[in-house]
């Protein structure tokens, strides 16, 4: 019954906003919408780069969550960044947008987008609810985009003129789904790697952090055990404790714990439970500094999260625990030899079903292959 009602409303939305006759207009001003978390933004970078390649003379503006602006700053594929303060708009049980500060922010953002006079707006996010479909349609209509394109998740891209069907979560990788939108617009869907701009200042910040806190000559493992909510991606802290103690004892590894400002205090408390406490970087570094730090580490351990996709972007080997349902669509977008993804075989099972011994074994294999063997080869070459 509810699905029937949703289909009827989506059909109405398609009739009101999703009709287009004739060929699309020339794309001189383009809006790319990625109002999402760190991971989804990184997974959109190959498609945005392909969008630039297909429209080299166009002005491309990205609308992103304020938290991830660092990921696009200084990236030549985009000309401007418009941040949307999701934390402000969803404050106080999702009603922050009704408050004066929220309304003022919406007005300022709308004006900044409206004056761009976009020929094309492209959505690079999955839409998993009727509410999301309506909000996305109203957003792209309100900013005045002439032509609208995007991912048609289970029929919810009704407000787009160019709709690319997909199923959530499905088996196709998220990067491939984003590139399918570019292909539908007539562009070249050449995948290419994920992109994360790292400046010289970011490199220096990471080097200074390591010089101050880390010990040279030992395997350096960066760890991200936190998830933003207790979902099926969560892996128990007790299991992480087992992994850290085992790898410290068996390979002499030292650990850096990543996380946001909200993760800082829990990270400090957890670190105190060890004889040799991990280095706590949670809440200390910007996103670009974090990417530079991950690049300098020997291994990334974590769950499905934004920092994991950062590790894929910078080429750091990855061992991670995934829930069964997301094990195909969100694997690290990098050389398969550089990662080990552990996921339960039971349909719908959470990441918490994975035993610590499995992650310890995967970490040791990656460390041996990418650290021990590479260093041995380098030593032989330098003799």
N, C-alpha and C positions, 0 to 999 in steps of 0.2 A: 504493500500500500504506500509506504513512504517513498520507495524507489519510483513508483508510478507518478506520484506527485512531483518528485524531484525532476523526472524526465519531462513532465509537462511544463514546469517552470523553466527548465533549460531550453525547451523548444521555443518558449516565449522570448527568452533572452536572445536566442539565436535569430529570431525574427526581427527583434528590435535593434540589435547591435551587430549581428554577424553576417549581414547580407552585403554582397559586393558584386557589381556588374562590370564586366570588361577587365582589361589588364590592370595590374597595380600601377601606381604612379612612380616616377623616378624617385629613388631614395637619396635625398640630399641631406636630410637631418633625421637621425635615427636614435631612438630611445631603447636601451637594453635594460630590462627589468629583472633584477636578481635580489629582491628584498628577502634574503635568507641568511642562513648561518655561514660560518667559515667554509665548511666542506662544500655546500652547494654552490657557493660563489667560485671556489677554485675549480669545481667540475664544469662551470660555465665558461671558463677562460678559453678553451680550445674553440668553442663556438663563437665567442666574441672576436677572437683573432681571425676566424674564418669570415665573420661578418665584415671586418675591416678589409680583409683581402678582396672580398667581393665588391666592396664599395670604398676604394682607396681615397676618393676625394670627399666623401661624406663626413659630416660632423657626427660623431658618436658620443652620446651621453649615457652614463650608467646610473640607474637609480638603485641604491643599495642600502642595507642596514647600516646605520651610523657606526656600529661596532667594527665593521670590516672595511672601512675606507682605506686603511693602510694597504690592503691587498691590491688596490687599483692605483694608488698614488704613484705617479712617475711611470706608469705603463704606457708605452707609445700607442697601443691599440685603441685607447680611448682619449677623447678630447676634454671631457669634463665629467665630474662626479657630483651627483646630488644625493646627499645623505638623508635617509628617513629615520627619525629617532623612534624606533619600535618600542624601546623601554618606556619612553614618555607616553606614547600613544596607548600602550596596553597597561599602564600603571593602574593600580587599584581595581583589580579584577576585570581588566580589559576595558575600563571606562575612562582611561586617562585622556582619550581624544576629546571627551566632552568638557574637560576642564579648560580654563582660559589659556594655559600654556600649551595644551595639546591643540586647541583650535588655532592658536596663533602659528604654531609650527606647521599645521596642515595648510593654512593660508599661504605662508611663505613658500612652502614647497610647491604648492600648486602654481603660484605665480612664476616661480623659477622655471618650472617645466612648461607652462602654457606659453611663455614668451619664446620658447625655442621653435614653435610651429613645426612639430615633427611630421614628416611624411610617413614614417614607419615606427611602430612600437613592437618590440619582440619580448615575449615572456619566456624566461628560461627556468621557470619553477614548475613543479608538479602541482596540480590543483586537486585536493582530495575531499572537498566538501562543496555543497551548494553555496554556502556562505562565501567561500573563497572564490567561486566562479562569479558571483554577483559583484563582489568587491573588486576583483581584477577587471571585470568589464567596465564598471563605473570609473575606476581609476584611469584606464586607457582612454575612455571616452572623455573624461573631464579634462585631461591634459591636451585634448585636441588632436590626437594622432589620427591622421587620415586613413592609414591602413594598419591593421593589427594582425599579428601572427603569434603563434605559440604552441605549446604542448597541450594537446587535447586529452587530458587525463580522464579516462573512462567517460568521455563525452562531456566533460565540464569546461571545455574551452569554447563554450557557445558564443562568446562575445568576439571571437577572433574571425577575421575574414579568411586567413590561411590557417587551417587547423591540421596538426600532425597527430594522428591517433596514437595513443599509448595506453598501456595498462599499468596500474600501480600495485606492488612495486615492479612486477614483471621480471624478466630475465635479461633484457637488454641493459647494457651499462648506461648510467645516467649521462655520461659524456656523449654516447652514441645518440641518445634521445635528443639532446640539445643540438647536435650536429644535423640531425634529421630536419630540424626547423630551417636551418640555413640552406640545406639542399632543396627543401620545398620552395624556398624563395629564389632559387636559381643559382645559389652559390656553390662553391666547391667544398664538400664535406671532408677535407683532408684533416684527420684528427690532430696530429701534433701533440706535444706534451702539455701538461698543466703549466700555468705561468704564475709565478709569484715574484714580483720585483724585489730585489735585495740590493740596496745601495752600499757604497763604501762605508757610510756611517753605521749602517746596520751591521756590517761585518766587524767594524771596530768595537761596537757595543757587545757583540757576542764574544769577541776575543778578550775584551776586558773582563767580562763576567767569568769566563773560564780561567783566566789568569788569576783571578781573585779567589775562586772557589774550588777549582778542580785540580787533580793531581795528574801530572804528565806520566805517560807510559802505561796507563791502565785502560782497559776497554771502557768507553764512556757510553752509557745507555740513557737515553732520554725517555721518560715515562709519563704517560698521561692516563691516569686511572679514572678520571672523573667524567660523568655525563651530566647534562643540564637538568635532567629529571630522572626519577627511578623507572626507566623503561626496560625493554628487553635487551638493550645494549649494555646494561650495567653488569659489571663483574665484581664479585665481593672483595672488599678490602683485605679480608683474611687470605684470600687467594693471592692477591698482589704481595702481601707480606711474605708468603711462602716463596714466591718467585724471586723477590729481591734477595732474601737470605740465601737461597740456593745459588744464584748466579754470583753473588758476592763471594761466597765460599769456594765455588768450583772454578770460576774464571777470573776472580779478582776484580769484578766489575764495580764501577762507581756509578751512581744514579743521580739524574736531575729530574725533579718532579715539576711538570708543567701544569698550568691551570690559569683561570681568570682570577680577578680580585675576590670573588666569592669563595674560591677554592683555597685561598692562601692560608687561612687559619686552620681548616681541616688538614692541609698538607703539613703544616708545622707540627700539629698534634700527632699526626701519623709518623712523621720523621723521628720524633722523640722516642718512639717505641723500639728503635734499632740501636744496636751497639755502635755501629757507624752510620749516623743519620744520612739519608740522601740529601742532596743539595736542593733547596726549595727555591724554584724560580717562579712559582705561581704568583700572579699578581704583580710581578716585578717588571715584566718586559712588554713592549708593544708587539703587535702581530708581526711586523716586519723584523723586529729584533728576534722574536721567537723563531721565525723561519730561518734566519741566519744561524741561530744557535743549533737548531735541529740539523742543519746542513753539516755542522762541524762534529756531530756525534757519530758513533759507530753503529748504533742501532736504535730504532724506535720501538717501544712496547706500548700497547694501549688497546683501546676499544674503538669502535666505529665513531669517529669524531672529526672535527675540523683539523686539529693538529696532525692526525694520521694522514690526511690528504696533503697537508703541508710537507710531510716527510716524503710522500710520493713525488711531489713537485720538485723537491731539491735533490732527490735521488738517494736518500738515506734508507737502508734496508729496514723492513717492517715485519714485526710479528704481532698479530692482534687477534682478539676474540670478537666474533660476530654472532648476532642472532641468526637463526636459520633463514628467516624470511628475507633478509637483506644481503645474503652472502654472495649473490651474483651481480646485482645492480650497482653495488657500491664498493666493489673490491678496489684496492689501490690502482690508480691509472698510471702504471709504470711497468718496467720490465718485470715479467712474472718471476724471474729468477731472484728478484730483490725483495720478495715478500713471502710470508707464510701466513695464510688466513685460516684460523681455526673456527669452525662452526658446527653446531650439533647437526646430526643427520636427521633427527626427528622434525617433521614439519611443524613450524611455529614455535620451536623450542628457543628459549632465551640463551644469551651468551653465558649466563651463570652456570649452565650445564657442563661447560668445558672444565676439565680438571687442571689444576696448576701444572702438573707434570707435563702436559701436552705443550703448554706455552714455554716451559723451561727447555724442553727438547728442541722446539722450533727456534728459540733464541740462540741456543748453542750451535745449531747447524748454520745459521746465518752469520754468527760471529766467526766461526771457523772459515766459512767460504769467503766472506767479504773483508775480514780483518786479518786473521792469521795468515791465510794464503797470500793475500795481496801484499802484506808487509814482508813476508818471506821472499816473494818475487822481487819486491823493490830492493831488499837488502842484497839479493844476488846480482841485480842489475848494477848496483852501486859499487860492488867489489872490484 
